Amino acid sequence: MRRIKKEAIEKKLKELAKDYRIFAPMNGDVKETGGEFEECFPRLSGKCAFLPPEEEILRYKDGKVEETPEDKPIILFGIRPCDARAISLIELAMRDEKFPDVYFLRKKEKGIIISIACKEPGDTCFCTSFGHGPFSTQGSDALLVEKDDYYLVLGNEKFFKLFGEGEEAREEDKEYFEEAKKRAEEKIEKIPVDNLGEKLLSRIEDPVWEKISRKCLNCGACTFLCPTCYCFDIQDLERSWGVSRRRYWDSCMFSIYTKEASGHNPRPTHRERVRNRIMHKFSYYPYLYGEFGCTGCGRCVVYCPVNFDIREVLKILGGSG
């Protein structure tokens, strides 16, 4: 563990803006900045940096197909540990052996992710349910813990090469880290998830899905705000110079999402769409990648317009509610 002055990191961040695209929490969302940031839990997650809501991937110009030129490497700074972990979870799907997502991966491989420990978790957080927590380092090149006018840093070579190594943490710093970590973890509700994937599969035709889905509007807010959702649509748009092929965030909660050219839709009602979202995160994803597709960040609970609470749903479906 190292300790580095806050002002040194903030100054360096602004200097790096010449050679990097800096994304950080600003005005409640994660946005591209000149190195400025605010310490908060943003509404939009850090996935925006590597999987933006809209991006061009190809263009057809002068009779030729061209790849969109690569941009500057990305520094994603100041996100919470749950969001850093979420990007590593998305990467599991994007690194598919047969169909790797080169647009996501090239940004991720050249980028650097710096998270700030969550010393005051919200009452909708349930990250510890999935084997990590508010001081987790998974998915981060560095975890910063605020203390007075400096940060305690758990980082890798990639981080220290850019920001310097500061000085060795003192014994009192290490004690502070452990105490703050313990206090934060004790504030978080833990949802039982043992054998959850198998339990969900065993109830896939259970009438309870009808009851659960009645409340949902299928508005898609949960999927757009979720740090681990990665569904997208691709559209070709005509421009004065040719055609731009772009991808946009999409949502499995929309009725048109699975509608086929024949007109058939395998998920025609709220019931099937809500069931798919929950099954994907808590049954299919663990089966495919050995990890739940959820970090327990609580955004879907906070911002749902009808107070659909995924924690209560998991308690019901997991047999503890």
FIDO-185959 format. One record per residue (C-alpha): y, x, z; residue number from 1; residue in three letters; chain. Coordinates in pm, whole numbers, plus 50000, padded with zeros to 5 digits. Last residue first. Layout:
<rs>
[[Y,X,Z],NUM,"ALA","A"] ...
</rs>
This chain:
<rs>
[[48536,46120,50094],321,"GLY","A"] [[48297,46412,50133],320,"SER","A"] [[48058,46337,49845],319,"GLY","A"] [[48200,46577,49593],318,"GLY","A"] [[48320,46288,49378],317,"LEU","A"] [[48519,46131,49660],316,"ILE","A"] [[48653,46458,49800],315,"LYS","A"] [[48732,46577,49449],314,"LEU","A"] [[48932,46260,49380],313,"VAL","A"] [[49126,46302,49703],312,"GLU","A"] [[49225,46656,49607],311,"ARG","A"] [[49315,46550,49251],310,"ILE","A"] [[49589,46323,49385],309,"ASP","A"] [[49721,46069,49134],308,"PHE","A"] [[50064,45998,49277],307,"ASN","A"] [[50181,45765,48996],306,"VAL","A"] [[50447,45991,48840],305,"PRO","A"] [[50227,46300,48885],304,"CYS","A"] [[50463,46589,48963],303,"TYR","A"] [[50354,46704,49308],302,"VAL","A"] [[49980,46638,49273],301,"VAL","A"] [[49948,46798,48929],300,"CYS","A"] [[50148,47093,49059],299,"ARG","A"] [[49911,47151,49352],298,"GLY","A"] [[49842,47521,49287],297,"CYS","A"] [[49472,47475,49363],296,"GLY","A"] [[49372,47742,49111],295,"THR","A"] [[49168,47522,48877],294,"CYS","A"] [[48924,47600,48596],293,"GLY","A"] [[48650,47682,48845],292,"PHE","A"] [[48484,48014,48772],291,"GLU","A"] [[48140,48122,48643],290,"GLY","A"] [[48255,48120,48282],289,"TYR","A"] [[48061,47854,48094],288,"LEU","A"] [[47902,47658,48381],287,"TYR","A"] [[48207,47702,48605],286,"PRO","A"] [[48425,47572,48319],285,"TYR","A"] [[48200,47272,48249],284,"TYR","A"] [[48181,47148,48609],283,"SER","A"] [[48513,47162,48796],282,"PHE","A"] [[48780,47206,48533],281,"LYS","A"] [[48605,47041,48239],280,"HIS","A"] [[48456,46761,48448],279,"MET","A"] [[48798,46668,48586],278,"ILE","A"] [[48968,46654,48248],277,"ARG","A"] [[48669,46486,48084],276,"ASN","A"] [[48651,46213,48348],275,"ARG","A"] [[49020,46134,48308],274,"VAL","A"] [[48974,46105,47931],273,"ARG","A"] [[48656,45898,47945],272,"GLU","A"] [[48798,45648,48194],271,"ARG","A"] [[49140,45624,48032],270,"HIS","A"] [[48975,45483,47719],269,"THR","A"] [[48859,45585,47370],268,"PRO","A"] [[48702,45922,47444],267,"ARG","A"] [[48452,45957,47156],266,"PRO","A"] [[48721,45835,46910],265,"ASN","A"] [[48606,45714,46569],264,"HIS","A"] [[48879,45670,46308],263,"GLY","A"] [[48684,45857,46041],262,"SER","A"] [[48932,46146,46067],261,"ALA","A"] [[48834,46188,46432],260,"GLU","A"] [[49033,46091,46741],259,"LYS","A"] [[48978,46349,47014],258,"THR","A"] [[49344,46416,47101],257,"TYR","A"] [[49475,46082,46973],256,"ILE","A"] [[49434,45907,47308],255,"SER","A"] [[49631,46178,47491],254,"PHE","A"] [[49480,46308,47816],253,"MET","A"] [[49313,46601,47641],252,"CYS","A"] [[49663,46744,47601],251,"SER","A"] [[49836,46953,47338],250,"ASP","A"] [[50059,47258,47356],249,"TRP","A"] [[50196,47352,47019],248,"TYR","A"] [[50081,47589,46748],247,"ARG","A"] [[50277,47686,46442],246,"ARG","A"] [[50205,47759,46078],245,"ARG","A"] [[50535,47813,45898],244,"SER","A"] [[50550,47734,45529],243,"VAL","A"] [[50787,47871,45261],242,"GLY","A"] [[51147,47998,45252],241,"TRP","A"] [[51321,47661,45289],240,"SER","A"] [[51064,47561,45552],239,"ARG","A"] [[50761,47332,45542],238,"GLU","A"] [[50575,47298,45871],237,"LEU","A"] [[50202,47354,45907],236,"ASP","A"] [[50074,47219,46240],235,"GLN","A"] [[49826,47349,46496],234,"ILE","A"] [[49741,47165,46820],233,"ASP","A"] [[49680,47326,47158],232,"PHE","A"] [[49463,47303,47468],231,"CYS","A"] [[49527,47579,47725],230,"TYR","A"] [[49521,47420,48069],229,"CYS","A"] [[49506,47684,48345],228,"THR","A"] [[49865,47679,48480],227,"PRO","A"] [[49873,47296,48490],226,"CYS","A"] [[50221,47167,48407],225,"LEU","A"] [[50131,47051,48056],224,"PHE","A"] [[49795,46918,48174],223,"THR","A"] [[49932,46721,48468],222,"CYS","A"] [[50216,46572,48262],221,"ALA","A"] [[49968,46437,48005],220,"GLY","A"] [[50091,46075,48021],219,"CYS","A"] [[49736,45938,48052],218,"ASN","A"] [[49882,45675,48288],217,"LEU","A"] [[49621,45738,48560],216,"CYS","A"] [[49576,45476,48835],215,"LYS","A"] [[49281,45302,48676],214,"ARG","A"] [[49095,45632,48619],213,"SER","A"] [[48946,45661,48969],212,"ILE","A"] [[48808,45306,48967],211,"LYS","A"] [[48645,45346,48627],210,"GLU","A"] [[48509,45685,48724],209,"TRP","A"] [[48342,45528,49031],208,"VAL","A"] [[48105,45343,48794],207,"PRO","A"] [[47888,45660,48793],206,"ASP","A"] [[47783,45777,48447],205,"GLU","A"] [[47876,46144,48509],204,"ILE","A"] [[47764,46127,48869],203,"ARG","A"] [[47488,46393,48860],202,"SER","A"] [[47714,46614,48652],201,"LEU","A"] [[47987,46592,48915],200,"LEU","A"] [[47750,46690,49193],199,"LYS","A"] [[47624,46987,48991],198,"GLU","A"] [[47976,47116,48938],197,"GLY","A"] [[48070,47059,49303],196,"LEU","A"] [[47781,47266,49439],195,"ASN","A"] [[48007,47374,49728],194,"ASP","A"] [[48365,47266,49656],193,"VAL","A"] [[48483,47152,49999],192,"PRO","A"] [[48865,47121,49985],191,"ILE","A"] [[49064,47356,50208],190,"LYS","A"] [[49415,47259,50313],189,"GLU","A"] [[49652,47553,50335],188,"ILE","A"] [[49862,47637,50640],187,"LYS","A"] [[49606,47883,50784],186,"GLU","A"] [[49623,48090,50466],185,"GLU","A"] [[49996,48150,50510],184,"ALA","A"] [[49968,48257,50873],183,"ARG","A"] [[49679,48495,50794],182,"LYS","A"] [[49862,48658,50504],181,"LYS","A"] [[50179,48701,50712],180,"ALA","A"] [[49982,48865,50992],179,"GLU","A"] [[49794,49097,50755],178,"GLU","A"] [[50109,49205,50571],177,"PHE","A"] [[50309,49256,50893],176,"TYR","A"] [[50033,49477,51033],175,"GLU","A"] [[50036,49684,50714],174,"LYS","A"] [[50413,49716,50732],173,"ASP","A"] [[50396,49823,51099],172,"GLU","A"] [[50156,50100,51001],171,"GLU","A"] [[50405,50228,50747],170,"ARG","A"] [[50376,50184,50372],169,"ALA","A"] [[50386,50506,50168],168,"GLU","A"] [[50703,50548,49967],167,"GLU","A"] [[50849,50425,49642],166,"GLY","A"] [[50590,50454,49366],165,"GLU","A"] [[50807,50409,49058],164,"GLY","A"] [[50875,50087,48867],163,"PHE","A"] [[50723,50149,48525],162,"LEU","A"] [[50442,50394,48602],161,"LYS","A"] [[50388,50220,48935],160,"PHE","A"] [[50304,49892,48763],159,"PHE","A"] [[50052,50023,48509],158,"LYS","A"] [[49898,50251,48771],157,"GLU","A"] [[49799,49953,48983],156,"ASN","A"] [[49976,49766,49257],155,"GLY","A"] [[49972,49644,49615],154,"LEU","A"] [[50339,49658,49703],153,"VAL","A"] [[50535,49588,50021],152,"LEU","A"] [[50877,49482,49904],151,"TYR","A"] [[51212,49589,50044],150,"TYR","A"] [[51528,49458,50208],149,"ASP","A"] [[51357,49266,50492],148,"ASP","A"] [[50991,49218,50400],147,"LYS","A"] [[50888,49046,50075],146,"GLU","A"] [[50529,49096,49970],145,"VAL","A"] [[50481,49210,49612],144,"LEU","A"] [[50146,49190,49432],143,"LEU","A"] [[50107,49422,49135],142,"ALA","A"] [[49916,49427,48807],141,"ASP","A"] [[49826,49071,48894],140,"SER","A"] [[49528,48864,48775],139,"GLY","A"] [[49357,48869,49113],138,"GLN","A"] [[49588,49012,49380],137,"THR","A"] [[49555,48726,49627],136,"SER","A"] [[49820,48686,49898],135,"PHE","A"] [[49854,48306,49873],134,"PRO","A"] [[49478,48261,49835],133,"GLY","A"] [[49152,48325,49658],132,"HIS","A"] [[48801,48187,49685],131,"GLY","A"] [[48852,47850,49519],130,"PHE","A"] [[48929,47631,49820],129,"SER","A"] [[49189,47886,49929],128,"THR","A"] [[49418,47756,49655],127,"CYS","A"] [[49468,47411,49812],126,"PHE","A"] [[49846,47372,49791],125,"CYS","A"] [[49996,47021,49829],124,"THR","A"] [[50158,47095,50166],123,"ASP","A"] [[50345,47387,50014],122,"GLY","A"] [[50267,47748,50092],121,"PRO","A"] [[50526,47954,50283],120,"GLU","A"] [[50438,48325,50255],119,"LYS","A"] [[50340,48299,49887],118,"CYS","A"] [[50305,48659,49780],117,"ALA","A"] [[50513,48767,49481],116,"ILE","A"] [[50339,48832,49151],115,"SER","A"] [[50385,49099,48886],114,"ILE","A"] [[50208,49061,48552],113,"ILE","A"] [[50233,49329,48283],112,"ILE","A"] [[50196,49278,47911],111,"GLY","A"] [[50034,49475,47632],110,"LYS","A"] [[49689,49323,47681],109,"GLU","A"] [[49826,48974,47745],108,"LYS","A"] [[50042,48961,47435],107,"LYS","A"] [[49757,49086,47215],106,"ARG","A"] [[49518,48846,47383],105,"LEU","A"] [[49719,48527,47335],104,"PHE","A"] [[49769,48571,46961],103,"TYR","A"] [[49420,48717,46911],102,"VAL","A"] [[49244,48410,47047],101,"ASP","A"] [[48885,48532,47032],100,"PRO","A"] [[48645,48313,46833],99,"PHE","A"] [[48293,48457,46839],98,"LYS","A"] [[48306,48656,47163],97,"GLU","A"] [[48543,48417,47341],96,"ASP","A"] [[48826,48616,47499],95,"ARG","A"] [[49058,48314,47499],94,"MET","A"] [[48823,48122,47729],93,"ALA","A"] [[48804,48389,48000],92,"LEU","A"] [[49172,48467,47936],91,"GLU","A"] [[49268,48123,48064],90,"ILE","A"] [[49115,48219,48399],89,"LEU","A"] [[49307,48549,48408],88,"SER","A"] [[49626,48353,48341],87,"ILE","A"] [[49543,48119,48628],86,"ALA","A"] [[49501,48411,48869],85,"ARG","A"] [[49861,48512,48806],84,"ALA","A"] [[49967,48151,48858],83,"ASP","A"] [[49784,48125,49191],82,"CYS","A"] [[49938,48456,49300],81,"PRO","A"] [[50292,48315,49268],80,"ARG","A"] [[50520,48426,48987],79,"ILE","A"] [[50791,48688,49037],78,"GLY","A"] [[50773,48883,48712],77,"PHE","A"] [[50601,48838,48379],76,"LEU","A"] [[50679,49151,48179],75,"ILE","A"] [[50605,49103,47812],74,"ILE","A"] [[50566,49350,47525],73,"PRO","A"] [[50824,49326,47245],72,"LYS","A"] [[50738,49095,46955],71,"ASP","A"] [[50456,49118,46703],70,"GLU","A"] [[50545,49011,46351],69,"PRO","A"] [[50409,48668,46246],68,"THR","A"] [[50107,48731,46028],67,"GLU","A"] [[50182,48691,45658],66,"GLU","A"] [[50013,48478,45393],65,"VAL","A"] [[50153,48553,45047],64,"LYS","A"] [[50302,48349,44763],63,"GLY","A"] [[50659,48445,44849],62,"ASP","A"] [[50612,48323,45206],61,"LYS","A"] [[50327,48155,45390],60,"TYR","A"] [[50371,48210,45763],59,"ARG","A"] [[50132,48262,46049],58,"LEU","A"] [[50122,48230,46430],57,"ILE","A"] [[50452,48061,46509],56,"GLU","A"] [[50485,47954,46870],55,"GLU","A"] [[50545,47640,47074],54,"GLU","A"] [[50472,47561,47440],53,"PRO","A"] [[50424,47936,47496],52,"PRO","A"] [[50081,48087,47570],51,"LEU","A"] [[50153,48437,47701],50,"PHE","A"] [[50489,48381,47871],49,"ALA","A"] [[50447,48005,47922],48,"CYS","A"] [[50126,48076,48121],47,"LYS","A"] [[50361,48173,48406],46,"GLY","A"] [[50382,47816,48529],45,"SER","A"] [[50632,47537,48470],44,"LEU","A"] [[50754,47371,48791],43,"ARG","A"] [[50847,47701,48950],42,"PRO","A"] [[50747,47818,49300],41,"PHE","A"] [[51056,48008,49405],40,"CYS","A"] [[51201,48358,49436],39,"GLU","A"] [[51478,48363,49179],38,"GLU","A"] [[51498,48586,48876],37,"PHE","A"] [[51731,48798,48666],36,"GLU","A"] [[51587,49063,48435],35,"GLY","A"] [[51754,48951,48117],34,"GLY","A"] [[51559,48628,48128],33,"THR","A"] [[51279,48443,47948],32,"GLU","A"] [[51189,48137,48150],31,"LYS","A"] [[50948,48024,48422],30,"VAL","A"] [[51089,47700,48564],29,"ASP","A"] [[51288,47585,48870],28,"GLY","A"] [[51625,47725,48770],27,"ASN","A"] [[51476,48068,48697],26,"MET","A"] [[51125,48195,48768],25,"PRO","A"] [[51061,48506,48556],24,"ALA","A"] [[50987,48616,48200],23,"PHE","A"] [[51117,48954,48080],22,"ILE","A"] [[51068,49046,47714],21,"ARG","A"] [[51040,49422,47719],20,"TYR","A"] [[51224,49723,47573],19,"ASP","A"] [[51586,49652,47659],18,"LYS","A"] [[51489,49422,47947],17,"ALA","A"] [[51342,49728,48119],16,"LEU","A"] [[51683,49821,48260],15,"GLU","A"] [[51717,49478,48418],14,"LYS","A"] [[51377,49512,48587],13,"LEU","A"] [[51466,49860,48707],12,"LYS","A"] [[51769,49727,48894],11,"LYS","A"] [[51566,49448,49054],10,"GLU","A"] [[51290,49691,49158],9,"ILE","A"] [[51537,49937,49310],8,"ALA","A"] [[51732,49656,49480],7,"GLU","A"] [[51417,49532,49647],6,"LYS","A"] [[51343,49874,49795],5,"LYS","A"] [[50984,49987,49745],4,"ILE","A"] [[50701,50005,49997],3,"ARG","A"] [[50351,50120,49909],2,"ARG","A"] [[50000,50000,50000],1,"MET","A"] 
</rs>
